[in-house]
Amino acid sequence: MTTINANEVALGVESFGDDDAPLVLLVGGTTMLSWPDALCEHLAAGGRRVVRYDLRDSGESTTADPAAPAYTLRDLSADAAALVDALGGGPAHLAGIGVGGMVAQVAALDHPGAFSALTLVGTRAVAPGKPDADLPDHDKATMNRLFARPMPDWTDREAVAEFAAAGAEDLGDDPDTARAIAARIWDRTPGTSPPTHLANQLGMVFASLDCEPRWRERLPEIEVPRLVVHGRRDLFFPVGNGEAIAREIPGARLLVLEDAATAIPDAATGEVAEAMLKLG
């Protein structure tokens, strides 16, 4: 892992595969560890240079004030395009997961020359907050359970890992995997302030982020090869959100993972990698 300066910020990155191979850029959601190691390894074995990176205010990237970000969703999308340029591998296959999928959609729309393909995983086509009337919202009972759970002591690595495992169980993800990833995220989190941990562990920086203007109506402008991946059991962004994106981006392929929730299970990484490699 290292940092690369792009768009006047430092972005934490990790690379897999041959530096001369076609570039696949994985937008963190919010940290790079949202992308399973196994998926990165499958893509690299398929002849790709894979770079996953942390969004601002997470991981090794520039961290300032996660509770009051002085940047917008458009700035995050510009980071992705600038990172492709800094890596020297453009145009790149861009992939975003969760809130990183929102970054990827806007990046593909606002910086089309930087990207050759687009993969969107477990995301939706509107900003955080109340969704459009035709899109399914977060499962209410699940959200109530999640928000009823007291926050951990952020200075206690094991408590944070257990908190993540319990949340994963509520969401239908594997708690053991979530526990291990949360511990790795904790190790990479700069400082112990609750807002910084919330940004790293839960992506809560997006609750304060300016995501205007809307972009959903622009989705038909996307012309590069595109793939939409969504877990059938996703309770955070229910599968109807992925189905809507696939309908609204002409020619998009929809891959529904029947046994997945919000995260990509290790058992599905080969299938997802194969579908991504077919895009180019």
C-alpha positions as CSV (number, residue, x, y, z in Angstrom):
1,M,0.0,0.0,0.0
2,T,1.1,3.6,-0.7
3,T,-0.3,7.0,-1.4
4,I,-0.6,8.8,-4.7
5,N,-1.3,12.6,-5.1
6,A,-4.2,13.2,-7.4
7,N,-6.6,16.2,-7.6
8,E,-4.6,18.0,-4.9
9,V,-5.1,15.2,-2.2
10,A,-3.3,12.1,-1.2
11,L,-5.1,8.9,-1.9
12,G,-4.3,5.6,-0.3
13,V,-3.9,2.8,-2.9
14,E,-3.0,-0.8,-3.2
15,S,-2.1,-2.5,-6.4
16,F,-2.3,-6.1,-7.7
17,G,-1.0,-7.6,-10.9
18,D,1.2,-6.4,-13.7
19,D,1.8,-2.6,-13.9
20,D,1.6,-2.8,-17.7
21,A,-1.7,-4.6,-17.8
22,P,-5.1,-2.8,-18.5
23,L,-6.1,-0.9,-15.4
24,V,-9.2,-1.7,-13.2
25,L,-9.7,1.1,-10.6
26,L,-11.8,0.0,-7.6
27,V,-13.4,2.9,-5.7
28,G,-13.6,2.3,-2.0
29,G,-16.9,2.4,-0.2
30,T,-15.4,4.1,1.8
31,T,-12.2,2.3,2.3
32,M,-10.4,0.1,-0.2
33,L,-11.1,-2.9,2.0
34,S,-14.8,-2.9,0.8
35,W,-13.3,-4.8,-2.1
36,P,-12.4,-8.4,-1.2
37,D,-8.8,-9.5,-1.5
38,A,-10.0,-12.5,-3.4
39,L,-11.7,-10.4,-6.1
40,C,-8.6,-8.3,-6.6
41,E,-6.6,-11.5,-7.0
42,H,-9.0,-13.0,-9.5
43,L,-8.9,-9.8,-11.6
44,A,-5.1,-9.7,-11.5
45,A,-5.0,-13.4,-12.5
46,G,-7.2,-12.5,-15.4
47,G,-4.5,-10.1,-16.8
48,R,-5.5,-6.8,-15.2
49,R,-3.7,-4.2,-13.1
50,V,-6.0,-3.8,-10.2
51,V,-5.8,-0.7,-8.0
52,R,-8.2,-0.3,-5.1
53,Y,-8.2,3.0,-3.1
54,D,-9.6,4.8,-0.1
55,L,-11.9,7.7,-0.5
56,R,-11.0,11.0,1.2
57,D,-11.3,10.9,5.0
58,S,-10.7,7.2,5.2
59,G,-7.8,4.8,5.3
60,E,-4.5,6.2,4.1
61,S,-6.1,9.0,2.1
62,T,-6.2,12.7,3.2
63,T,-8.2,13.0,6.4
64,A,-9.4,16.5,7.5
65,D,-12.8,16.7,9.1
66,P,-15.1,13.8,8.3
67,A,-18.0,15.4,10.2
68,A,-18.0,18.4,8.0
69,P,-16.3,17.5,4.6
70,A,-15.1,20.5,2.7
71,Y,-15.6,18.7,-0.6
72,T,-18.5,17.3,-2.7
73,L,-19.4,14.1,-4.5
74,R,-18.2,15.8,-7.6
75,D,-14.8,16.3,-6.0
76,L,-14.7,12.6,-5.2
77,S,-15.5,11.7,-8.8
78,A,-12.8,14.1,-10.0
79,D,-10.4,12.2,-7.7
80,A,-11.1,9.0,-9.6
81,A,-10.4,10.6,-12.9
82,A,-7.2,12.3,-11.6
83,L,-6.0,9.0,-10.1
84,V,-6.3,7.2,-13.5
85,D,-4.1,10.0,-15.0
86,A,-1.6,9.8,-12.1
87,L,-1.4,6.0,-12.5
88,G,-0.8,6.3,-16.2
89,G,-3.2,3.5,-17.2
90,G,-6.2,5.3,-18.8
91,P,-8.8,4.8,-19.9
92,A,-9.6,2.5,-17.0
93,H,-12.3,0.1,-16.0
94,L,-13.9,1.9,-13.1
95,A,-15.8,0.0,-10.4
96,G,-17.6,1.4,-7.3
97,I,-19.3,-0.4,-4.4
98,G,-21.9,1.0,-2.0
99,V,-21.4,4.8,-1.7
100,G,-18.4,4.3,-3.9
101,G,-20.8,3.3,-6.6
102,M,-22.3,6.8,-6.4
103,V,-18.8,8.2,-6.9
104,A,-18.3,5.9,-9.9
105,Q,-21.6,6.8,-11.6
106,V,-20.8,10.5,-11.4
107,A,-17.2,10.0,-12.5
108,A,-18.3,8.1,-15.5
109,L,-20.8,10.8,-16.4
110,D,-18.6,13.8,-15.7
111,H,-15.2,12.4,-16.9
112,P,-16.1,9.9,-19.7
113,G,-12.7,10.1,-21.4
114,A,-11.0,8.6,-18.3
115,F,-13.0,5.3,-18.3
116,S,-13.4,2.4,-20.6
117,A,-15.9,0.3,-18.6
118,L,-18.1,0.7,-15.5
119,T,-19.1,-1.8,-12.8
120,L,-21.5,-0.8,-10.1
121,V,-21.9,-3.0,-7.0
122,G,-24.6,-2.8,-4.3
123,T,-25.4,0.9,-4.9
124,R,-28.2,3.2,-6.1
125,A,-28.7,6.1,-8.5
126,V,-29.7,8.7,-5.9
127,A,-27.8,10.4,-3.1
128,P,-27.9,9.3,0.6
129,G,-31.2,10.3,2.2
130,K,-34.8,9.5,1.1
131,P,-34.8,7.8,-2.3
132,D,-37.1,8.4,-5.2
133,A,-40.6,7.0,-4.7
134,D,-40.0,4.2,-7.2
135,L,-36.8,2.9,-5.4
136,P,-36.9,0.7,-2.4
137,D,-35.5,2.3,0.8
138,H,-33.4,0.7,3.5
139,D,-35.2,-2.1,5.3
140,K,-36.8,-0.3,8.2
141,A,-36.6,-3.1,10.8
142,T,-33.0,-3.7,10.0
143,M,-32.1,0.0,10.3
144,N,-33.9,0.2,13.6
145,R,-31.8,-2.7,14.9
146,L,-28.6,-1.2,13.6
147,F,-29.2,2.3,15.1
148,A,-30.4,0.9,18.4
149,R,-27.0,-0.7,18.9
150,P,-24.7,1.5,21.1
151,M,-21.5,2.7,19.5
152,P,-18.4,0.9,20.7
153,D,-15.4,2.4,22.4
154,W,-13.5,3.5,19.2
155,T,-10.2,3.2,21.0
156,D,-10.8,-0.6,21.6
157,R,-9.9,-2.5,18.4
158,E,-11.8,-5.7,19.5
159,A,-14.9,-3.8,20.5
160,V,-15.0,-2.1,17.1
161,A,-14.6,-5.5,15.4
162,E,-17.4,-7.0,17.4
163,F,-19.6,-4.0,16.6
164,A,-19.0,-4.6,12.9
165,A,-19.7,-8.3,13.2
166,A,-23.0,-7.7,14.9
167,G,-24.0,-5.1,12.3
168,A,-23.1,-7.6,9.5
169,E,-25.3,-10.2,11.1
170,D,-28.2,-7.8,11.0
171,L,-27.5,-7.0,7.4
172,G,-27.2,-10.6,6.4
173,D,-23.4,-10.5,5.7
174,D,-20.9,-12.9,7.2
175,P,-20.0,-11.7,10.7
176,D,-16.6,-13.4,10.8
177,T,-15.5,-11.7,7.6
178,A,-16.9,-8.4,8.8
179,R,-15.0,-8.7,12.1
180,A,-11.7,-9.4,10.3
181,I,-12.2,-6.5,7.9
182,A,-13.2,-4.1,10.6
183,A,-10.0,-4.9,12.5
184,R,-8.0,-4.2,9.4
185,I,-9.8,-0.9,8.9
186,W,-9.2,0.0,12.5
187,D,-5.5,-0.5,12.0
188,R,-5.5,1.9,9.1
189,T,-7.7,4.6,10.7
190,P,-5.8,7.8,11.5
191,G,-6.7,8.7,15.0
192,T,-9.5,7.7,17.4
193,S,-12.1,10.4,17.0
194,P,-15.7,9.0,16.6
195,P,-16.3,10.9,13.3
196,T,-13.1,9.5,11.8
197,H,-14.1,5.9,12.8
198,L,-17.6,6.5,11.5
199,A,-16.2,7.6,8.2
200,N,-13.9,4.5,8.0
201,Q,-16.2,1.8,9.4
202,L,-19.7,3.1,8.3
203,G,-19.1,5.6,5.6
204,M,-21.1,8.2,7.6
205,V,-19.2,11.1,6.0
206,F,-21.8,10.8,3.2
207,A,-24.5,12.0,5.6
208,S,-22.8,15.4,5.5
209,L,-21.6,15.4,1.9
210,D,-23.0,17.7,-0.8
211,C,-24.2,15.3,-3.5
212,E,-26.2,17.8,-5.7
213,P,-27.1,18.0,-8.5
214,R,-29.0,14.8,-9.2
215,W,-27.5,12.4,-11.7
216,R,-30.0,9.6,-12.1
217,E,-31.7,11.2,-15.1
218,R,-28.3,11.3,-16.9
219,L,-27.6,7.6,-16.7
220,P,-28.6,7.0,-20.3
221,E,-25.5,9.1,-21.3
222,I,-23.2,6.3,-20.1
223,E,-21.9,4.5,-23.3
224,V,-19.0,2.4,-22.1
225,P,-19.6,-1.3,-21.3
226,R,-21.3,-1.6,-18.0
227,L,-22.2,-4.2,-15.3
228,V,-24.5,-3.9,-12.4
229,V,-23.9,-6.4,-9.5
230,H,-26.4,-6.6,-6.6
231,G,-27.0,-9.0,-3.7
232,R,-30.5,-10.5,-3.7
233,R,-30.6,-10.3,0.1
234,D,-29.3,-6.7,0.4
235,L,-31.3,-5.0,3.1
236,F,-29.4,-1.7,3.0
237,F,-29.8,-0.9,-0.7
238,P,-32.5,-3.5,-1.7
239,V,-32.0,-5.2,-5.1
240,G,-34.6,-3.0,-6.8
241,N,-32.0,-0.2,-6.7
242,G,-29.6,-2.3,-8.8
243,E,-32.4,-3.3,-11.1
244,A,-33.4,0.3,-11.7
245,I,-29.8,1.2,-12.6
246,A,-29.5,-1.7,-15.0
247,R,-32.8,-0.6,-16.7
248,E,-31.7,3.1,-17.0
249,I,-28.2,2.5,-18.4
250,P,-28.7,1.2,-21.9
251,G,-27.2,-2.2,-22.5
252,A,-26.2,-2.7,-18.9
253,R,-25.9,-6.3,-17.7
254,L,-27.4,-7.1,-14.3
255,L,-25.8,-9.8,-12.2
256,V,-27.8,-10.7,-9.1
257,L,-25.9,-12.7,-6.5
258,E,-28.6,-14.9,-4.9
259,D,-26.8,-15.6,-1.7
260,A,-25.3,-12.1,-1.1
261,A,-26.4,-9.2,1.0
262,T,-24.4,-5.9,1.1
263,A,-20.9,-7.4,0.7
264,I,-19.4,-9.5,-2.0
265,P,-19.0,-13.0,-0.4
266,D,-15.6,-14.7,-1.1
267,A,-17.6,-17.5,-2.7
268,A,-18.9,-15.1,-5.4
269,T,-15.6,-13.3,-6.2
270,G,-14.8,-15.6,-9.1
271,E,-18.2,-15.1,-10.7
272,V,-18.0,-11.3,-10.2
273,A,-14.5,-11.2,-11.6
274,E,-15.4,-13.2,-14.6
275,A,-18.3,-10.8,-15.4
276,M,-16.0,-7.8,-15.0
277,L,-13.3,-9.3,-17.2
278,K,-15.8,-9.7,-20.0
279,L,-16.3,-6.0,-20.1
280,G,-12.8,-5.4,-21.1
